[in-house]
């Protein structure tokens, strides 16, 4: 992307011929659409945590539905499991192009969008995507989805980049030709917020009035008045936390100012475009999204405080805050969460050079990692208990079977020497007053397995195996000299 200067002033338009004005209009439409593609690209990158093609290539990359299905997995994993996405690595697509089964991915995405409740008025058809019949409609749906998910606290906010990104003359010309070829009109992207508000409202007039009152209170800047407006039941806002009122005011004022500036910029570039109040005012969805953003940040600060104090109890309570909507938090794993998230926090601080809050996604990843470690630890302890019971029973075959259980996390065991393991471990168990821990078992099994291999090599007169077993550090032998190998 290269420079695109500000649009021509109105005086310039007066000197243009009708044909030149028409061409300028086509260029402006192409520029706006490329901006919408860039906005969708950056938002999807934030959701998917992966780099996507440039905006001029994004349309084509959406046609196989893989990126869309992965996006659906982000906010509706039960509807779009990763294992059900066709050609998820896109190897088939890269080798032979589109396959009819790629439409399954598109349908998965549409099912996910319907599942979370986005109004169907925004939905594209499968052929709009797969056959590229109406890609602006697809991008329009992604924009509506972004605002809807932001309102629900399930995704970051999409950012208005109109006038802030630049494209080459060739990119603008190619896009203008593409839109003309398909005879496509751009949907009214700037009206999405208003349409969502109307589609989702039980009493549209009451909600509209409440939202206008919030915008006016935000503009006045009096925190208690803004809070009172937010608490109006007609606004249909949820999860309001009174202690965060000042932060709500600050963030909403910033968002409103930015939206108004973007609207002014668009109007200057396209002086024929009609405006409505939601071009400059925050919609109900945007207000709720910003409230959710503040709430999540506040909840993450509580998590950070618990990590700073190294309190597993406080951390567990913070992780269970409904605002964070974390999956898989278990009361018995509080110590594991403290260890894992403290490590993640420290690593992030080292990478950035300063202490930063863990993001919600990082906390969720830490919880998942701690759960895996905790499950492995519990499975290991249970396996060690079974091993100790088997040793006490005295049946060598049973003892070896339990020693070979992967959950025990022990070195290799050789069943042909089951009697050796049983005999030696029974002696060690009696010395330890009846219970061997995992570390003791690990050291003992490692040494016994090394001795077993040495004895087998001697019996087979296999000099090579004998020597490799002899120099194995697990045997615990010191000062083994190579020149004595054949003696």
C-alpha positions in Angstrom: 0.0 0.0 0.0 1.3 3.4 -0.9 0.1 7.0 -0.6 -3.3 8.2 -1.3 -3.6 11.9 -0.5 -6.7 13.6 0.8 -9.6 13.8 -1.5 -10.0 16.8 -3.9 -11.7 19.8 -2.5 -15.1 21.0 -3.7 -13.5 23.7 -5.8 -11.7 21.1 -7.7 -14.9 19.2 -8.4 -16.4 22.3 -10.0 -13.7 22.2 -12.7 -14.1 18.4 -13.5 -16.1 17.2 -16.5 -19.0 14.8 -15.9 -16.9 11.9 -17.0 -14.0 12.9 -14.7 -16.4 13.3 -11.8 -17.8 9.8 -12.5 -14.2 8.4 -12.5 -13.4 10.2 -9.3 -16.5 8.7 -7.7 -15.5 5.2 -8.8 -12.0 5.8 -7.3 -13.5 7.0 -4.0 -15.8 3.9 -3.9 -12.8 1.7 -4.6 -10.8 3.4 -1.9 -13.5 3.0 0.7 -13.9 -0.7 -0.1 -10.1 -1.3 0.1 -10.3 0.4 3.5 -13.1 -1.9 4.6 -11.0 -4.9 3.4 -8.0 -3.7 5.4 -10.2 -3.2 8.5 -11.6 -6.7 8.2 -8.1 -8.1 7.6 -6.6 -6.5 10.7 -9.6 -7.5 12.8 -9.5 -11.1 11.7 -5.7 -11.2 12.3 -6.4 -10.1 15.9 -9.0 -12.8 16.3 -7.1 -15.6 14.6 -3.6 -14.6 15.8 -2.2 -15.2 12.3 -1.1 -13.0 9.4 -3.5 -12.7 6.5 -3.0 -11.7 2.9 -3.1 -8.0 1.8 -6.5 -6.4 1.4 -6.2 -6.7 -2.4 -5.8 -10.5 -2.0 -8.2 -11.0 0.9 -11.3 -11.6 -1.2 -9.7 -14.5 -3.0 -8.3 -16.0 0.2 -11.8 -16.0 1.7 -13.3 -18.1 -1.1 -12.3 -21.5 0.3 -13.9 -20.7 3.7 -11.0 -21.9 5.7 -10.3 -18.5 7.3 -14.0 -17.9 7.9 -14.5 -21.3 9.5 -11.5 -20.7 11.8 -13.0 -17.4 12.7 -16.3 -19.2 13.5 -14.3 -21.6 15.7 -13.0 -18.6 17.7 -16.5 -17.5 18.9 -18.5 -20.7 18.5 -16.1 -23.7 18.9 -19.0 -26.1 19.5 -20.5 -25.3 16.1 -17.2 -25.3 14.2 -14.7 -27.7 15.8 -11.3 -27.4 14.2 -11.2 -31.0 13.2 -14.3 -30.5 11.0 -12.8 -27.7 8.9 -12.0 -29.1 5.4 -8.4 -28.5 4.2 -7.6 -26.6 7.3 -3.9 -26.2 6.3 -5.1 -25.2 2.8 -2.7 -27.8 1.2 -5.4 -29.0 -1.2 -6.3 -25.5 -2.1 -2.7 -24.5 -2.8 -2.2 -27.6 -5.0 -5.4 -27.8 -7.0 -7.5 -24.7 -6.1 -11.1 -24.7 -5.0 -12.9 -27.9 -4.3 -16.7 -28.2 -3.8 -16.1 -29.4 -0.2 -14.7 -26.0 0.6 -18.4 -24.9 0.7 -18.7 -26.9 3.9 -16.4 -24.4 5.6 -18.5 -21.5 4.4 -21.6 -23.2 5.7 -19.9 -23.9 9.1 -19.1 -20.2 9.4 -22.7 -19.1 8.5 -24.0 -21.6 11.1 -21.7 -20.1 13.7 -22.8 -16.6 12.9 -26.4 -17.7 13.2 -25.7 -19.5 16.4 -24.4 -16.4 18.2 -27.5 -14.4 17.1 -26.3 -12.0 14.4 -29.4 -10.8 12.5 -29.9 -12.6 9.2 -30.2 -9.3 7.3 -26.3 -9.2 7.3 -25.8 -12.8 5.9 -24.3 -13.4 2.5 -25.1 -16.4 0.4 -22.6 -19.3 0.1 -22.2 -18.5 -3.6 -21.4 -14.8 -2.8 -18.2 -16.2 -1.2 -17.4 -19.4 -3.1 -18.2 -18.0 -6.6 -17.2 -14.5 -5.7 -20.6 -13.2 -6.7 -20.8 -10.5 -4.0 -17.7 -10.2 -1.9 -18.6 -6.7 -0.6 -21.6 -8.3 1.0 -19.2 -10.8 2.7 -17.0 -8.1 4.0 -20.1 -6.2 5.2 -21.1 -9.2 7.2 -17.7 -9.5 8.7 -17.9 -5.9 9.8 -21.4 -6.4 11.3 -20.1 -9.6 13.0 -17.2 -7.7 14.5 -19.4 -5.1 16.1 -21.8 -7.7 17.3 -19.1 -9.8 18.9 -17.5 -6.7 20.4 -20.8 -5.9 22.1 -20.8 -9.5 23.5 -17.2 -9.2 24.7 -16.2 -12.0 22.4 -13.8 -10.1 20.1 -11.8 -6.9 19.9 -13.3 -3.8 18.2 -12.8 -3.3 14.5 -11.1 0.1 13.7 -12.1 2.7 11.2 -9.2 3.2 8.8 -10.8 5.5 6.3 -8.3 8.2 5.3 -5.6 6.5 7.4 -4.4 3.8 5.0 -3.0 4.3 1.5 -3.1 2.3 -1.8 -1.4 2.6 -5.1 -3.1 4.1 -8.1 -2.9 0.6 -9.7 -4.6 -1.0 -6.7 -7.4 1.6 -6.8 -7.9 1.2 -10.5 -8.0 -2.6 -10.3 -10.5 -2.6 -7.5 -12.7 0.0 -9.3 -12.7 -2.2 -12.4 -13.5 -5.3 -10.3 -16.5 -3.7 -8.7 -17.7 -2.4 -12.1 -17.3 -5.8 -13.7 -19.6 -7.5 -11.2 -21.9 -4.5 -11.1 -21.7 -4.3 -7.4 -22.7 -1.5 -5.1 -21.0 -1.0 -1.7 -23.2 -1.7 1.3 -23.5 1.1 3.7 -20.8 0.1 6.1 -21.2 3.2 8.3 -24.9 2.3 8.9 -24.2 -1.1 10.5 -24.4 0.2 14.0 -27.8 1.7 13.5 -29.1 -1.3 11.7 -28.0 -3.6 14.5 -29.6 -1.3 17.0 -32.9 -1.5 15.2 -32.8 -5.3 14.5 -32.0 -6.2 18.1 -34.3 -3.7 20.0 -37.5 -4.8 21.7 -38.6 -1.1 21.9 -36.6 0.7 19.3 -37.8 4.2 20.3 -37.0 3.7 24.0 -33.5 2.2 23.2 -32.8 5.0 20.8 -33.7 7.7 23.3 -31.6 6.0 26.0 -28.6 5.7 23.7 -28.8 9.4 22.7 -29.0 10.4 26.4 -25.8 8.3 27.0 -24.0 10.0 24.2 -25.0 13.5 25.4 -24.0 12.6 29.0 -20.6 11.4 27.7 -20.1 14.6 25.8 -20.9 16.6 29.0 -18.2 14.6 30.8 -19.9 14.4 34.3 -19.2 10.9 35.5 -22.3 10.5 37.8 -24.6 11.7 35.0 -23.0 9.3 32.5 -23.4 6.4 35.0 -27.0 7.3 35.5 -27.6 7.3 31.7 -25.9 3.9 31.4 -28.0 2.5 34.1 -31.3 3.4 32.4 -33.0 0.0 31.8 -34.1 1.1 28.4 -30.5 1.1 27.2 -30.4 -2.7 27.6 -26.8 -2.6 28.9 -25.3 -5.3 31.1 -22.4 -5.9 33.4 -22.2 -2.3 34.7 -19.8 -1.9 37.6 -20.2 1.4 39.5 -16.6 1.6 40.7 -15.5 1.7 37.0 -17.8 4.6 36.1 -14.9 7.1 35.6 -13.1 4.7 33.3 -16.4 4.1 31.3 -16.6 7.9 30.9 -13.0 8.2 29.7 -13.2 5.4 27.2 -16.6 6.2 25.8 -15.6 9.9 25.3 -12.5 8.8 23.5 -14.5 6.3 21.3 -17.1 9.0 20.5 -14.5 11.6 19.6 -12.8 9.1 17.3 -16.1 8.1 15.6 -17.1 11.7 15.0 -13.7 12.5 13.5 -13.9 9.5 11.2 -17.4 10.5 10.1 -16.2 14.1 9.3 -13.4 12.7 7.3 -15.7 10.5 5.3 -18.1 13.3 4.7 -15.4 15.6 3.3 -14.2 12.8 0.9 -17.8 11.9 -0.2 -19.9 15.1 0.1 -22.9 13.4 -1.5 -23.2 10.8 1.3 -26.2 11.1 3.5 -25.6 11.1 7.3 -27.5 9.9 10.2 -27.0 10.5 13.9 -25.2 7.2 14.4 -22.4 8.3 12.1 -21.2 10.4 15.0 -22.9 8.9 18.0 -22.0 5.6 19.6 -24.5 2.8 19.1 -25.8 0.6 21.8 -23.6 -2.2 20.6 -20.5 0.1 20.7 -21.4 1.3 24.2 -21.8 -2.2 25.5 -18.6 -3.3 23.8 -16.6 -0.5 25.5 -18.2 -1.3 28.8 -17.1 -5.0 28.4 -13.6 -3.8 27.4 -13.3 -1.8 30.7 -14.7 -4.7 32.7 -12.3 -7.2 31.3 -9.3 -4.9 31.8 -10.4 -4.4 35.5 -10.7 -8.1 36.0 -7.3 -8.7 34.5 -5.9 -6.1 36.9 -7.3 -8.2 39.8 -5.6 -11.3 38.3 -2.4 -9.4 38.1 -2.7 -8.3 41.7 -3.2 -11.9 42.8 -0.1 -13.0 40.9 1.9 -10.1 42.4 0.8 -11.3 45.9 1.4 -14.9 45.0 -2.0 -15.8 46.5 -3.6 -19.0 45.0 -6.9 -18.3 46.7 -7.1 -14.7 45.4 -6.1 -15.9 41.9 -8.7 -18.6 41.8 -11.4 -16.1 42.8 -10.2 -13.6 40.1 -10.1 -16.3 37.4 -13.7 -17.2 38.3 -15.0 -13.7 37.6 -17.8 -14.1 35.0 -16.5 -11.0 33.2 -13.5 -13.0 32.0 -15.7 -16.0 30.9 -12.7 -18.3 31.2 -13.2 -22.0 30.3 -12.0 -24.9 32.4 -11.1 -23.2 35.7 -10.9 -25.8 38.5 -10.8 -25.1 42.2 -8.3 -27.9 43.0 -5.8 -26.5 40.5 -5.3 -23.1 42.1 -1.6 -23.8 42.8 -1.0 -24.9 39.2 -2.6 -21.7 37.9 -0.4 -19.6 40.2 2.7 -21.4 39.0 1.8 -21.3 35.3 0.5 -17.7 35.1 3.3 -16.3 37.2 5.8 -17.9 34.8 3.8 -16.5 31.8 3.8 -13.0 33.4 7.5 -13.1 34.1 8.3 -14.3 30.5 6.1 -11.5 29.1 7.9 -8.9 31.2 11.3 -10.1 30.0 10.2 -10.0 26.4 8.7 -6.5 26.7 11.2 -5.0 29.2 8.4 -4.0 31.6 5.5 -5.6 33.5 2.3 -5.7 31.5 -1.1 -7.3 32.3 -1.6 -10.7 30.7 -4.3 -10.4 28.1 -7.5 -12.4 28.5 -6.4 -14.9 25.7 -3.0 -15.3 27.5 -4.8 -16.1 30.8 -7.0 -18.6 29.1 -4.0 -20.2 27.5 -2.3 -20.3 30.9 -5.3 -22.0 32.5 -5.4 -24.6 29.8 -1.7 -25.3 30.1 -2.0 -25.6 33.9 -4.9 -28.0 33.5 -2.8 -30.2 31.3 0.0 -30.2 33.8 -2.4 -30.7 36.7 -4.1 -33.7 35.0 -0.7 -35.2 34.2 0.4 -34.8 37.8 -2.7 -36.4 39.2 -2.5 -39.3 36.7 1.2 -39.7 37.6 0.4 -39.9 41.4 -2.4 -42.4 40.7 0.0 -44.5 38.6 2.6 -44.4 41.4 0.0 -45.6 43.9 -0.8 -48.6 41.6 2.9 -49.4 41.3 3.4 -49.5 45.1 0.3 -51.7 45.5 1.6 -54.1 42.8 5.1 -54.3 44.4 3.4 -55.2 47.8 1.3 -57.9 46.1 4.5 -59.4 44.8 3.4 -60.5 41.3 6.3 -59.5 39.1 4.2 -59.4 35.8 1.7 -57.0 37.4 4.5 -54.8 38.8 6.2 -54.5 35.3 2.8 -53.7 33.7 2.3 -50.8 36.1 5.8 -49.6 35.7 5.3 -49.4 31.9 2.1 -47.3 32.3 2.9 -44.0 30.4 1.2 -41.9 33.1 4.0 -43.0 35.6 6.5 -41.0 33.5 9.3 -43.6 34.1 12.3 -44.7 32.0 12.0 -47.8 29.7 11.2 -51.0 31.4 12.1 -54.5 30.1 9.4 -57.2 30.8 11.9 -60.1 30.3 13.5 -59.0 33.6 10.3 -58.6 35.6 11.7 -60.7 38.5 14.6 -58.3 38.9 12.3 -55.2 39.1 10.0 -56.9 41.6 12.8 -58.1 43.8 14.9 -54.9 43.9 11.9 -52.6 44.2 10.4 -54.6 47.0 13.6 -54.3 49.0 13.7 -50.5 48.3 10.0 -50.2 49.3 10.6 -51.9 52.7 13.6 -49.5 53.3 11.2 -46.6 52.6 8.6 -47.9 55.0 6.2 -49.1 52.4 5.8 -46.2 49.9 8.0 -45.1 47.0 7.7 -41.7 45.4 7.9 -41.0 41.6 11.4 -39.6 41.8 12.6 -42.7 43.8 11.0 -45.0 41.3 12.5 -43.1 38.4 16.1 -43.4 39.7 15.6 -47.0 40.7 14.0 -48.1 37.4 16.6 -46.2 35.3 19.5 -48.0 37.1 17.8 -51.4 37.1 17.0 -51.2 33.4 20.7 -50.3 32.7 21.9 -53.3 34.8 19.3 -55.6 33.1 20.7 -54.7 29.6 24.3 -55.3 30.8 23.4 -58.7 32.0 21.6 -59.6 28.8 24.5 -58.4 26.7 26.9 -60.6 28.8 24.6 -63.6 28.4 24.5 -63.1 24.6 28.2 -62.3 24.4 27.3 -59.1 22.6 30.3 -56.9 23.1 28.9 -53.9 21.4 25.7 -53.9 23.4 27.6 -54.6 26.5 29.9 -51.6 26.1 27.1 -49.2 25.2 25.1 -50.3 28.3 28.2 -50.1 30.5 29.0 -46.5 29.6 25.3 -45.5 30.1 25.3 -42.8 32.8 22.2 -44.6 34.3 24.5 -47.4 35.6 26.2 -45.0 37.9 29.6 -46.5 37.0 32.6 -44.1 37.1 36.0 -44.2 35.4 35.0 -46.6 32.7 37.9 -46.7 30.3 37.6 -47.4 26.6 40.9 -49.2 26.3 39.6 -51.9 28.6 36.6 -52.7 26.6 37.9 -56.0 25.3 39.3 -57.3 28.6 
